[in-house]
Amino acid sequence: METKMDEIARIELDGKTIEIPIITGSENEKALDISKLRAQTGYITLDRGFKNTGSCMSAITFLDGEKGILRYRGYPIEQLAEQASFLEVTYLILNGELPTKAELESFESEIDHHTLVHEDMKRFFEAYPAKAHPMGILASMIVSMSTFYPESQDPNRSQEAFQLTIKRLIAKLPTLAAMVYKNAVRHPFMYPKNDLGYIENFMHMCFAMPTEDYTPNPVIAKALNKLLILHADHEQNCSASTVRIVGSSQANLYASISAGISALWGPLHGGANQAVIEMLEMIQEDGGDLDKWIAKAKDKEDPFRLMGFGHRVYKNFDPRATIIKKACDDILDQLGIDDPTLDIAKRLEQVALEDEYFKSRGLYPNVDFYSGIIYRAIGIPTEMFTVMFALGRLPGWIAQWKEMLDNGDPIGRPRQVYTGENARDFVDLDKR
Ligand code: ACO
């Protein structure tokens, strides 16, 4: 993106005026380009948690946290969630444009042809403890794929080889995720059925048994399609930034995505969907006294936080939460499920939204506040919820990784303000 000469900010430092170029994004977002500041002045900028730091220029996802806007490649999330298929959105995020019918068919067919994982990968599952967390297994499985495809480790591989790695990942992640699920419930693995759609195939690998016929329920397939689309990208969040920074050392795509899965696992990020359901169940078992839990969430001495509430960038509402809340109602209705945690979630939302503490801090339900209730309704165990998030986020991670390389971004390496001891002499062991 070009910077114009008249777009210059000036700051006074040590009696000198420093000119800092202003960068303007396509949605008129403004940034100060401080990349030369240290060379010019010796100063760095300090921004713990990168709350106000742009780490890159990106053309994938636009969001406006104040207005509650989220768009992939310019298309509003509301339209994509309602009208598109997950693979269509995957193609869009990766390539920048919606596919034509022929392009989509060809993309779907290529993905279909890579769904099998190497038979030896099944043997890993024999070694994990029965109660291993699915996210730990998934992260290990994905980085292990680099050992089965060693050519992926060559940073100078051809475009063709690179595209093959992308397709393998998109095709095999559902297979591995379903194996993680089957391992957790101690059921036999089911091989993929490539005449099924991407989501229906995942459902088949999770819910079918070798002993009986299985037809994926279209209501559930539609719900999963929507959930995966809502999670497909979210610009420079914790896991996407992790994928970019790992990839910036020219580590291979499998290693970078595995690192993204690990970053997603934490309860302050993707792990919140598991934490929300556990919290709602705890409140229910405790008798459902919402005032008590709201008071705990507001008490700074108490570590309890309202999981599924608050977001680093959305300070008015999370547009994904609005879509998911409606989808949650529809799905439970269509499946004829009466889930008491939905009732608690709605009441909790109501109480929090009227409370001055939450209002003044811009704390609203985020995408994960209702997603767990849907996953539970369609038979996915709580510990698998974040795996579902990873399935949805994969296209975003890959696109962020690819964009970082295509833009020639340098290796990620922040600076620090050192606050430790000044230089001192080593003291011999017997004198300490
Ligand atoms: N419950 C109670 N208080 C909260 C909550 C919450 N869920 N979230 C933020 N606050 C308070 C903080 O204590 C702080 O209060 P203070 O100003 O009095 O000190 C203020 O609101 C601002 O919060 P920060 O933690 O500074 O905001 P930050 O942007 O760093 O964190 C985060 C955002 C991590 C999402 C936070 O809101 C949180 O922990 N939420 C719960 C976990 C969650 O749902 N994570 C999923 C996020 S969505 C996703 O990753 C897909």
Boltz pocket constraint, residues with backbone or C-beta under 6 A from the ligand:
constraints:
  - pocket:
      binder: B
      contacts: [[A, 267], [A, 268], [A, 269], [A, 270], [A, 272], [A, 297], [A, 298], [A, 304], [A, 305], [A, 306], [A, 307], [A, 308], [A, 309], [A, 310], [A, 311], [A, 312], [A, 313], [A, 361], [A, 363], [A, 366], [A, 367], [A, 368]]
      max_distance: 6.0
